Amino acid sequence: MKFVIAPDSFKNCMTAREAAEAIRAGLATVFPEAEYVMVPMADGGEGTVQSLVDATGGSLRHADVLDPLQRSVRATYGVLGSAADAAAAASADATDTAAADPVPAHTAVIEMAAASGIQFVDESTKNPLITTTYGTGQLIRAALDDGARRIIIGIGGSATNDGGAGMAEALGVRFLDADGNPIPRGGGFLNRLVTIDTSGLDPRIAETEILIASDVTNPLVGPKGASAVFGPQKGATPDMVRRLDANLAYYAAIISDQLGLDVAHTPGAGAAGGLGAGLLAFTKSQMRSGVKIVSETVGLAAKSEGADYCFTGEGGIDFQTQYGKTPMGVAQAAHQGNPDIGVIAFAGCVGEGIDQLYGLGIDAVFGIVPGAVTLDRALADGPANLARAAENVARLIALRA
């Protein structure tokens, strides 16, 4: 038997690697001689750096950057192992030219939240008028210094609404007012912008492919834009939302006029308070599904060839899993490499509508919590519960073997 084990993290309980180890422990109770292919997964959100580093034999790096409130913090990013080169090339869909390009030797992975995330502010300090993505730009620059010429950046969980201007400033772009002075950082000051000076942009950016891992399709401005949809959770009052939206619209108009790029209504430009727009405007980047980027980078399709079953999972699975969540992405990649593979998913919580998943590549979903317990107990017992659930599924498989 050959089993591919490709779970996401179980939030507040297990990393993707720990979940994979628990699944293997349960399966090995019944199939000790089976071949186990371990592929920790993520969808571009929290845990993406760790999962890709674990899956490719890479390493974690650290950089001193500014957080959203411009305080000094130490942030972590990853440099992928050389195994990622062959894996990505082998798993790439030949019909997708972006995916078919082999991964350069130096690929870095960044979570923007590591520098500019919502966790750096609280109820008394969150203020999207002043928060900045400058630290995210510093992380990109640190990756460039490490030799990266391909960067995967997950852009969820931000505390910012500055259109990525802070990020671009850290890479050498100057945002100037009518007097030729730099405008203050933060989305609340974009209305002062008169000139965008890109002459100082780090020249390495032109040589670097940036993949934006995001499943957010919101535009930069408007009723479904960055400010209206995500601003309130970052502390924006209704008046702030109107001001921020107007500022981003003005910012987009300046980008259009001076750079010739339309980012106002581009799907995904509103991700992370407009960081999507900033990346599209100032870097050589493209926006793609997070889980697809991860599955191609780790070569999940190729690793599924010849396998009998693929096991995946995450903390919660319901009908929304079909919309870009890790288990569905895993199922699609596994079937790409092996149309006959069985895909089984585990979840800490099984929600409504999972029957919608069964025609889309997932063959079965199993909850791992054995009974009525407190949340604290369920989290504490997560690895043991997952291992037990995997063992029980293995015993069912053994009946057919």
C-alpha distance (Angstrom), angle and dihedral (degrees) to the residues before:
residue distance angle dihedral
M1 . . .
K2 3.79 . .
F3 3.79 120.1 .
V4 3.81 127.2 -171.5
I5 3.80 111.9 -155.6
A6 3.82 112.5 -161.9
P7 3.82 114.2 157.2
D8 3.77 130.3 156.3
S9 3.79 119.5 -130.5
F10 3.79 119.5 -75.8
K11 3.79 98.7 -128.2
N12 3.82 115.5 -113.6
C13 3.80 88.7 -1.0
M14 3.82 116.3 58.6
T15 3.77 137.9 1.9
A16 3.79 115.6 -126.1
R17 3.79 89.5 -102.1
E18 3.80 92.6 50.5
A19 3.80 90.4 48.7
A20 3.79 90.6 50.4
E21 3.80 90.8 51.1
A22 3.81 91.2 50.1
I23 3.80 91.7 51.0
R24 3.79 91.1 48.9
A25 3.79 91.7 49.0
G26 3.80 90.7 54.9
L27 3.79 95.4 45.3
A28 3.80 92.7 45.5
T29 3.80 90.3 59.7
V30 3.80 86.9 70.1
F31 3.81 101.4 23.5
P32 3.82 106.6 34.0
E33 3.81 93.0 159.9
A34 3.80 97.0 48.7
E35 3.80 122.7 117.7
Y36 3.80 110.4 -110.7
V37 3.81 121.3 -160.1
M38 3.79 109.9 -167.1
V39 3.81 116.6 -154.1
P40 3.84 114.3 167.4
M41 3.80 107.7 -155.2
A42 3.81 142.6 -161.5
D43 3.80 138.6 173.3
G44 3.79 100.8 -131.9
G45 3.78 95.6 -81.4
E46 3.78 131.4 93.5
G47 3.79 111.9 -19.7
T48 3.80 96.3 26.0
V49 3.80 94.4 116.3
Q50 3.80 93.8 50.0
S51 3.81 93.7 43.9
L52 3.80 94.6 51.0
V53 3.78 92.8 44.2
D54 3.81 90.2 50.2
A55 3.80 93.7 45.3
T56 3.81 95.6 49.0
G57 3.78 102.2 35.2
G58 3.79 90.8 -112.3
S59 3.78 131.4 146.1
L60 3.78 139.5 -114.1
R61 3.79 119.6 -118.2
H62 3.79 131.4 -168.3
A63 3.79 134.6 -145.4
D64 3.79 135.4 -178.3
V65 3.81 107.5 -121.6
L66 3.78 141.5 155.0
D67 3.78 119.2 -92.8
P68 3.85 121.4 -139.1
L69 3.80 90.6 -79.6
Q70 3.82 91.8 47.5
R71 3.78 95.8 -106.3
S72 3.79 118.5 141.2
V73 3.82 114.4 -102.0
R74 3.78 136.4 162.9
A75 3.80 111.7 -117.5
T76 3.79 131.2 -169.4
Y77 3.78 129.7 -137.1
G78 3.79 133.4 164.5
V79 3.79 139.1 -117.8
L80 3.78 110.7 -155.6
G81 3.78 123.4 -128.6
S82 3.78 121.6 -107.7
A83 3.81 88.5 -107.3
A84 3.79 86.4 77.1
D85 3.81 90.7 69.8
A86 3.77 97.5 65.3
A87 3.79 93.0 34.1
A88 3.77 95.2 56.5
A89 3.78 93.6 43.6
A90 3.81 92.1 49.5
S91 3.80 94.7 48.0
A92 3.80 98.4 41.4
D93 3.76 117.3 119.0
A94 3.79 106.3 -119.0
T95 3.81 89.9 -144.1
D96 3.80 90.9 60.0
T97 3.78 108.4 71.8
A98 3.78 92.8 -167.9
A99 3.78 92.1 52.9
A100 3.80 94.1 42.3
D101 3.80 94.4 63.4
P102 3.82 110.3 101.7
V103 3.79 114.5 -114.1
P104 3.82 112.0 -104.0
A105 3.78 117.3 -119.5
H106 3.80 91.7 -102.0
T107 3.79 113.4 54.3
A108 3.78 119.4 161.3
V109 3.77 128.1 -165.5
I110 3.79 123.5 -153.1
E111 3.78 134.6 -177.2
M112 3.80 106.5 -153.1
A113 3.80 88.1 -150.6
A114 3.80 88.7 67.8
A115 3.80 87.5 72.5
S116 3.81 106.0 15.8
G117 3.79 104.6 25.3
I118 3.77 131.9 140.0
Q119 3.82 89.8 -115.0
F120 3.80 89.5 75.8
V121 3.81 93.3 66.6
D122 3.78 134.6 54.1
E123 3.78 136.0 -165.8
S124 3.78 91.8 -75.3
T125 3.82 97.8 45.5
K126 3.81 108.0 32.9
N127 3.77 109.9 111.1
P128 3.83 120.2 152.1
L129 3.81 90.4 -163.1
I130 3.80 90.2 72.8
T131 3.81 107.5 21.0
T132 3.79 114.6 110.0
T133 3.80 140.8 -159.8
Y134 3.81 90.9 -143.9
G135 3.81 90.8 116.2
T136 3.79 90.9 55.7
G137 3.80 88.6 56.6
Q138 3.79 88.8 50.5
L139 3.81 89.5 54.2
I140 3.80 90.4 51.3
R141 3.78 89.5 50.3
A142 3.81 90.8 49.7
A143 3.81 89.4 52.7
L144 3.81 89.8 50.5
D145 3.80 89.2 51.4
D146 3.81 87.2 53.8
G147 3.79 89.2 58.3
A148 3.79 98.1 -101.9
R149 3.79 114.7 157.2
R150 3.78 94.3 170.2
I151 3.79 119.7 50.7
I152 3.78 127.9 -174.2
I153 3.79 110.2 -159.1
G154 3.78 124.9 -172.5
I155 3.79 109.8 -154.8
G156 3.79 106.2 -166.9
G157 3.80 130.5 116.4
S158 3.79 99.6 34.6
A159 3.80 129.1 166.5
T160 3.79 91.4 -158.4
N161 3.80 141.8 94.2
D162 3.81 102.2 177.6
G163 3.80 100.8 114.9
G164 3.79 90.4 -114.9
A165 3.79 91.4 -68.5
G166 3.79 91.6 130.9
M167 3.79 90.9 51.9
A168 3.80 91.0 50.6
E169 3.80 92.0 47.4
A170 3.80 90.5 55.7
L171 3.81 87.4 55.0
G172 3.79 92.9 52.9
V173 3.81 106.2 -87.5
R174 3.81 114.7 135.2
F175 3.81 121.8 -145.8
L176 3.79 107.9 -160.2
D177 3.79 135.2 -170.0
A178 3.83 127.8 -141.5
D179 3.81 90.9 -76.8
G180 3.81 93.2 50.8
N181 3.81 93.4 -106.2
P182 3.82 124.1 131.8
I183 3.79 112.7 -97.0
P184 3.82 117.3 -126.0
R185 3.79 116.6 -92.4
G186 3.79 119.3 -99.2
G187 3.79 138.4 65.9
G188 3.77 91.7 -90.7
F189 3.81 91.9 70.7
L190 3.80 102.1 46.4
N191 3.82 89.6 100.1
R192 3.80 87.5 71.6
L193 3.80 92.1 60.7
V194 3.80 116.6 117.9
T195 3.80 105.7 152.4
I196 3.80 133.9 30.2
D197 3.80 110.0 -157.1
T198 3.81 111.6 -165.4
S199 3.81 96.1 169.6
G200 3.79 91.0 103.8
L201 3.82 96.1 48.0
D202 3.81 110.0 133.9
P203 3.83 103.7 -95.3
R204 3.80 90.7 -141.2
I205 3.81 88.6 70.8
A206 3.81 89.5 71.7
E207 3.82 88.7 57.7
T208 3.79 95.9 45.5
E209 3.79 128.5 88.6
I210 3.79 112.3 -146.1
L211 3.78 120.0 -164.0
I212 3.80 112.9 -161.0
A213 3.79 107.8 -148.4
S214 3.79 105.3 -152.4
D215 3.78 139.5 125.2
V216 3.80 93.0 -165.3
T217 3.81 110.8 116.0
N218 3.81 99.2 -177.1
P219 3.80 117.4 130.1
L220 3.77 121.3 -125.4
V221 3.82 97.2 -105.5
G222 3.78 141.7 21.4
P223 3.80 133.9 51.1
K224 3.82 91.4 -41.3
G225 3.79 94.0 38.3
A226 3.78 133.2 114.3
S227 3.81 96.6 -87.3
A228 3.80 99.6 42.7
V229 3.80 97.5 44.2
F230 3.79 104.3 32.1
G231 3.81 103.8 19.0
P232 3.83 97.1 83.4
Q233 3.79 93.6 57.4
K234 3.80 87.8 54.1
G235 3.79 92.6 53.7
A236 3.80 102.3 -87.9
T237 3.80 117.1 150.8
P238 3.83 118.1 -149.7
D239 3.81 89.3 -95.8
M240 3.80 90.5 50.0
V241 3.80 91.0 49.8
R242 3.80 91.0 55.3
R243 3.79 91.8 46.7
L244 3.79 94.1 46.7
D245 3.79 93.3 46.8
A246 3.80 91.3 50.3
N247 3.81 90.5 48.0
L248 3.81 92.7 50.4
A249 3.81 90.5 48.2
Y250 3.81 89.1 52.2
Y251 3.83 90.8 46.0
A252 3.82 90.3 50.9
A253 3.81 90.2 50.2
I254 3.82 90.8 53.2
I255 3.82 90.0 49.2
S256 3.79 90.0 50.0
D257 3.79 93.4 47.6
Q258 3.81 98.4 43.4
L259 3.80 103.6 28.4
G260 3.80 100.5 27.8
L261 3.80 93.9 -126.4
D262 3.81 126.7 126.9
V263 3.80 109.3 -146.4
A264 3.80 100.3 149.0
H265 3.78 96.9 92.2
T266 3.81 103.2 18.2
P267 3.82 110.0 130.9
G268 3.79 108.8 -106.7
A269 3.80 94.8 16.6
G270 3.80 89.1 112.7
A271 3.81 93.8 58.6
A272 3.81 114.9 122.8
G273 3.78 94.3 7.6
G274 3.77 92.7 -51.2
L275 3.80 97.2 -44.4
G276 3.79 85.0 128.1
A277 3.80 89.0 61.3
G278 3.78 92.3 47.4
L279 3.78 93.2 51.2
L280 3.80 92.1 47.4
A281 3.80 91.3 48.5
F282 3.80 101.3 44.7
T283 3.81 107.0 26.0
K284 3.78 138.8 48.4
S285 3.78 94.0 -101.9
Q286 3.75 144.7 141.0
M287 3.78 131.0 -163.2
R288 3.79 118.9 -126.5
S289 3.78 140.9 160.0
G290 3.78 109.3 -71.9
V291 3.78 96.7 -137.8
K292 3.81 91.5 48.1
I293 3.78 90.9 53.5
V294 3.79 90.7 49.6
S295 3.82 95.5 45.1
E296 3.82 91.6 49.8
T297 3.79 92.6 46.3
V298 3.80 93.0 53.2
G299 3.81 93.6 39.6
L300 3.78 95.6 -122.5
A301 3.82 95.0 164.0
A302 3.80 92.5 54.1
K303 3.80 91.9 45.2
S304 3.80 89.8 54.1
E305 3.79 93.7 60.2
G306 3.79 110.0 115.7
A307 3.80 93.6 6.2
D308 3.79 122.2 135.7
Y309 3.79 97.5 -152.7
C310 3.79 139.9 8.2
F311 3.80 117.9 -151.1
T312 3.78 121.1 -158.6
G313 3.80 138.5 154.5
E314 3.77 149.1 143.3
G315 3.79 139.9 -159.6
G316 3.79 96.6 -73.0
I317 3.80 133.2 17.0
D318 3.80 126.0 -173.3
F319 3.80 139.8 131.1
Q320 3.82 90.4 -58.8
T321 3.80 90.0 64.8
Q322 3.79 88.5 83.9
Y323 3.81 90.5 66.0
G324 3.79 102.8 78.6
K325 3.80 99.8 -56.2
T326 3.78 120.2 144.4
P327 3.84 100.9 -106.6
M328 3.80 91.7 54.2
G329 3.79 92.4 45.9
V330 3.78 89.7 49.6
A331 3.80 91.2 50.6
Q332 3.79 92.0 50.7
A333 3.80 93.8 48.1
A334 3.80 92.7 45.5
H335 3.80 91.7 51.8
Q336 3.79 89.9 47.2
G337 3.79 89.1 61.0
N338 3.80 96.0 35.6
P339 3.82 120.2 15.4
D340 3.82 91.4 -167.6
I341 3.80 97.9 53.1
G342 3.80 119.2 119.4
V343 3.81 115.3 -129.7
I344 3.80 119.4 -153.4
A345 3.80 123.6 -178.3
F346 3.80 131.1 -159.8
A347 3.80 125.4 -157.6
G348 3.76 137.6 -177.7
C349 3.80 87.5 -142.9
V350 3.80 124.6 24.1
G351 3.79 110.5 -156.0
E352 3.76 135.1 -171.6
G353 3.78 127.0 -59.3
I354 3.80 99.8 27.2
D355 3.81 88.2 140.8
Q356 3.81 85.5 74.9
L357 3.81 88.8 66.6
Y358 3.77 96.8 57.2
G359 3.77 95.9 75.8
L360 3.79 92.1 47.0
G361 3.79 101.8 61.9
I362 3.80 107.1 -73.0
D363 3.81 110.8 106.6
A364 3.80 101.2 -171.5
V365 3.80 140.3 3.1
F366 3.80 123.1 -153.7
G367 3.79 128.3 -171.2
I368 3.80 114.6 -139.0
V369 3.83 102.1 -155.9
P370 3.82 107.5 100.6
G371 3.79 98.1 -154.0
A372 3.79 147.4 -32.0
V373 3.81 107.0 -31.9
T374 3.78 137.4 146.8
L375 3.77 118.7 -90.8
D376 3.80 90.8 -113.3
R377 3.80 90.5 54.5
A378 3.80 92.9 46.0
L379 3.80 90.6 52.4
A380 3.80 93.4 45.5
D381 3.80 92.3 49.5
G382 3.82 94.8 40.6
P383 3.82 98.8 111.3
A384 3.81 92.8 45.7
N385 3.80 91.9 46.0
L386 3.80 91.5 49.2
A387 3.79 92.3 49.0
R388 3.81 91.0 49.6
A389 3.79 92.4 48.9
A390 3.81 90.4 49.6
E391 3.80 90.6 50.2
N392 3.80 91.5 51.7
V393 3.80 91.1 50.4
A394 3.81 89.4 48.4
R395 3.79 89.6 54.9
L396 3.81 89.4 54.3
I397 3.80 89.7 49.8
A398 3.80 90.2 49.7
L399 3.81 89.9 58.5
R400 3.81 88.4 63.0
A401 3.80 96.9 40.1
